[in-house]
């Protein structure tokens, strides 16, 4: 009798595991035609060429944002291909971004906002920030959780830059439970545990070029964007 009961329990556990393993993830493909309609901020332009979206800064820019029109689930896997075209291009992905947990509205600074005001707008929203190809800013790739302008949940960085100009790269950003990760060309560079992860939020792509005495505008191409979630 005990043996039969034990076998029954083990079979039940196996069925539960099998059922969980069979859960199909929803897959949302974001085409260049859709991406070009996303809300933008700061000075720049975006256009479709050869089934890819080209984004670039224009005169007076201090970075250029593409902002998703909706929020995405707490847990997801984001995959896309990106190619820096200008040697100054810094690639930034902000995700799980939310300004007000009680509202789905997403406000932007005024068009005349100063770089300082844009920084304040960006740092006041809760989000995760993954910045890669950071050489033109004299920095290395980093990944952090922004809770407020003066508080970060974690901060990780790499010793060297990992992206060159003129090449396509496969990016994967994942968030599941307490785990967050970043892969480039199937190699894991960041794998972080966050004991109090943000809920769902918006997705923002940002490019940023070099400023100062010699201004070089950022320019990059995006394609094959897919977000998977339960």
Protein Blocks (a to p, Z undefined) as FASTA:
>chain_A
ZZmmmmmmmmmmmmmmmmmmmpccddddddfklmmmpccedjdddddeehiacddddehi
acjadddfbdcdfbdcdddddddfbfklccdddehiafblkbcbdcdddfklcfklmmmm
mmmpgcddddehkllnopacdddddfbfkbcfbdcddfbdcbdehiacddddddehjbcc
ddeehiafbdcddfbbcddddddddddddedjbdcddddddehiacddZZ
